[in-house]
Amino acid sequence: MKLILASNSKTRKDIFDMVGWKYEVITSKVEEHSNSIGPEQYVIDLSKDKANSVASQISDKALIVAADSIIYMDNKKFEKPKSKEEGFENIKKMSGK
């Protein structure tokens, strides 16, 4: 059965490569958004959306691995920053915690 990584993340690819798995990368075509408030359900929702998006792009049976990660601190989600400035501000907020 074909193994598909539903991510273009270098870190996730490195993990698959270290394990020695043969896989194909197909990225999802969904906007990463969830209405879930809690961090656990939020990343589950996004992971399912990514997996479903990739599943709709293929016709063969395959095992699709999709994941999402966020930083959650002080009841706030820190997602991928949209700019260098936002990234810098996020790092300042997290510094020392």
N, C-alpha and C positions, 0 to 999 in steps of 0.2 A: 504494500500500500504506500502511496506517495505521502511524504511528510511536507507540510507547508508551514513556513513561518510567516505569520501575518504581520510583519514588522520589517522596517528597514533600519532598525536600531543596530548600531555597530556592536553594542554590548551584548544584545541578544544573539546576534550572529556569532560573536566570539564564543559564547557559551555553547551554542550548537556545534561549533567547530571543535572546541575542546573535548566535547563528548564523542566526537567523531561521527555524528549523524550526517547522512546524506539528505539534503532538504532543498526545497525551492522557496524563494522569497516572492510573495505576492502581497503588495501593500493594499490596505483597505482604501475605499473611496468615500469614507464617511467623515463628516465634521465631528470632531471629538467634543461631544456635549452630552451631559446627563442632568436631569432635574433632581437627582438624588442628593440629599443633603449629607448623609453620612459617608465618610471616605471609603468604607468597605463596599457598600453598594454602588458607589460612584464608579470605582475601578472595575467592578463586575459588569456594570452596564456598558461601559466603554469597551471592555474586552469582548463581550458578546456582540456588540455592534460591529466591531472589527472582524470577528470571525464570520458573522453572517454576510458581511460585505464581500469578503474573500470567497466564501462558499458560492455566492451568486456569480462570481467571475469564472468558475471552473465547472467542467462537466464530469470529470472523473471523480471516483471516490478517493477521499484523502483524509488524513488526520491533520486538522488545522490547529496550530498553536497561536493563540492571540493573548496579549497581556497589556496591561496598562499600569502605570505607576504615578503616584503623586507624593508630594510631601504634605503632611498634615500636622500643623502645630498651632497651639492656642486657638483651637476651633476654627482654623482657616485653612483652606486648600491652597497650596502653592503649586500651580501647574507650570508648564513650559512658559518661560517669559516671552512676551511678544517683542521685546527690544532689549538691548544691552542695559539700558537705563533701568528697566523693570527688573532685570536679573540682578543688577547691583543693589537695588533697593531691597529685593527679597533676601539677598545674602546679609545685608545690614540688619534686617529684622530677625534673622535666624542666628546671627553671630552671638556666641556665648551661651546658647541654649542647648 
